[in-house]
């Protein structure tokens, strides 16, 4: 399940490249054999996202590899839907608590989203977050055409040739910190690796 929201209710909250992030994840995951559901922009309402997550959770059974990628606004551990509702990290935790899949990845390119890493931590999972509970993540520039974290995740796969998610996440975190440092910004990307061995997509 891939969600990207650049177009929010009203105009003051719009972002630039979150839909591009989602499309890049869709392409990446489909190339690896995943069946991908993508929800973009004004389609990514609270009800649509909750319904899609419920479906994904129902498929999170032994033998299935699960991927969830979100790019959009985040606030205090919540993702923000296009119709400006919050969906909390505790809600996500509840949905996936009983999952029996032993191979699951979650990626959140959003501000103040670090609580997702804590809430979703469980054996068999890798959870990547572009921020901690207090700082921002950032859209890239017109050359990058992605959120900064997603840009470096894609670059890790496409240009650095990383096969395993852990190596890719480590690279993305390091590169995002370098990008921010050069601009006088504070960022806190990280990932939690609860998967035994190396997580190949």
C-alpha positions in Angstrom: 0.0 0.0 0.0 1.5 3.3 -1.1 0.1 6.7 -0.2 1.3 10.1 -1.4 -0.5 13.4 -0.6 0.7 16.7 -2.1 -2.8 18.1 -2.6 -4.5 18.9 0.7 -7.8 20.6 1.4 -7.3 24.3 0.8 -4.0 25.4 -0.6 -1.9 26.6 2.3 -1.1 23.0 3.3 -0.1 21.7 -0.1 3.3 19.9 -0.5 5.4 19.5 -3.7 6.6 16.0 -4.3 4.7 13.5 -2.1 2.8 12.1 -5.0 6.1 11.6 -6.9 7.4 9.8 -3.8 4.4 7.4 -4.0 4.7 6.8 -7.7 8.4 6.0 -7.3 7.7 3.5 -4.5 4.9 2.0 -6.6 7.4 1.5 -9.5 10.0 0.1 -7.2 7.7 -2.4 -5.4 6.0 -3.5 -8.6 9.4 -4.3 -10.1 10.1 -6.5 -7.1 6.8 -8.4 -7.7 4.5 -6.7 -5.2 0.8 -6.2 -5.9 0.5 -2.4 -5.2 -2.5 -0.3 -4.3 -1.7 3.4 -4.6 -3.8 6.3 -3.2 -2.8 9.8 -4.3 -3.7 13.4 -3.3 -7.5 14.1 -3.0 -8.3 10.4 -3.1 -6.3 9.9 0.2 -9.2 10.7 2.5 -9.4 9.4 6.1 -12.0 6.8 5.1 -10.0 5.7 2.0 -6.8 5.3 3.9 -8.4 3.5 6.8 -10.2 1.1 4.5 -7.0 0.4 2.6 -5.0 -0.2 5.7 -7.6 -2.6 7.0 -7.3 -4.5 3.8 -3.5 -4.6 4.0 -3.7 -5.7 7.7 -6.0 -8.5 6.7 -3.4 -9.7 4.2 -0.5 -9.5 6.7 -0.4 -13.2 7.2 2.4 -15.8 7.2 3.9 -16.2 3.7 3.0 -12.6 2.5 5.6 -9.8 2.4 3.9 -6.6 3.3 5.0 -3.0 2.4 3.4 0.3 3.5 4.8 3.6 2.3 3.5 7.0 3.2 4.6 10.5 2.0 2.7 13.6 3.2 2.2 15.7 6.2 2.9 14.3 9.7 2.2 15.8 13.1 3.0 14.4 16.5 3.1 10.8 15.4 0.0 11.1 13.1 -0.2 11.0 9.4 -2.5 13.7 8.0 -5.1 12.8 5.4 -6.1 15.0 2.4 -9.2 16.0 4.2 -7.1 17.1 7.2 -7.8 14.3 9.7 -5.1 12.7 11.8 -4.5 8.9 11.8 -2.4 8.0 14.8 0.6 5.7 15.4 -1.4 3.9 18.0 -4.2 3.2 15.5 -1.6 1.7 13.1 -0.2 -0.3 16.0 -3.6 -1.8 16.7 -4.2 -2.7 13.1 -1.0 -4.6 12.7 -0.6 -6.1 16.3 -2.0 -9.5 15.3 -0.2 -9.7 11.9 1.5 -13.0 11.4 3.6 -11.9 8.4 7.2 -12.3 9.2 8.4 -9.8 6.6 7.0 -6.3 6.7 8.3 -2.9 5.8 7.0 0.5 6.7 8.4 3.8 5.4 7.1 7.2 6.4 8.4 10.4 4.7 6.7 13.0 6.9 7.3 15.5 9.7 7.2 14.5 13.4 6.5 10.9 12.5 9.0 9.1 14.7 6.3 7.5 16.9 5.5 5.2 14.0 8.8 3.5 14.5 8.1 2.8 18.1 4.5 1.8 17.7 5.0 -0.6 14.8 8.2 -2.3 16.1 7.9 -6.0 16.1 10.0 -9.0 15.0 10.1 -9.3 11.3 9.8 -5.7 10.5 11.8 -2.7 9.2 10.4 0.7 9.9 12.0 3.8 8.3 11.0 7.3 9.4 12.1 10.7 8.0 11.9 12.4 11.3 11.6 12.0 15.1 8.7 13.2 17.2 9.6 16.9 17.0 11.5 17.8 13.9 10.5 18.3 10.3 11.2 16.4 7.1 11.6 18.3 3.9 10.5 18.3 0.2 13.5 18.2 -2.1 14.2 20.7 -4.9 13.2 20.7 -8.5 16.3 18.6 -9.3 15.4 15.9 -6.8 11.6 15.9 -7.4 11.1 13.9 -4.3 10.9 14.3 -0.6 14.5 14.4 0.6 14.3 11.1 2.5 12.5 9.3 -0.3 15.0 10.8 -2.8 17.9 9.2 -1.1 16.0 5.9 -0.6 15.4 5.7 -4.3 19.0 6.8 -5.1 20.2 4.0 -2.8 18.4 1.4 -4.8 18.9 2.9 -8.3 22.4 4.4 -8.2 24.2 2.8 -5.2 22.8 -0.6 -6.1 21.6 -1.6 -2.7 19.7 -4.8 -2.6 18.8 -4.8 1.1 16.4 -2.4 2.8 18.6 -1.9 5.8 21.6 -0.7 3.7 19.3 1.5 1.8 17.8 3.1 4.9 21.2 3.6 6.5 22.3 5.4 3.3 19.2 7.5 3.1 19.5 8.6 6.8 23.2 9.5 6.3 22.6 11.4 3.1 19.6 13.3 4.4 21.6 14.5 7.5 24.4 15.7 5.2 21.8 17.5 3.0 20.3 19.2 6.0 23.6 20.1 7.6 24.7 21.9 4.4 21.5 24.0 4.7 21.7 24.7 8.4 18.7 22.5 9.1 18.1 19.9 11.8 16.7 16.5 10.7 16.4 13.2 12.5 15.7 10.3 10.1 16.1 6.8 11.4 15.0 3.2 11.0 14.2 0.3 13.2 15.5 -3.1 12.1 13.6 -5.9 13.7 14.1 -8.3 10.8 16.4 -11.2 11.3 19.0 -11.3 8.5 18.8 -8.9 5.5 15.5 -7.6 4.2 15.5 -7.9 0.4 12.5 -6.3 -1.3 
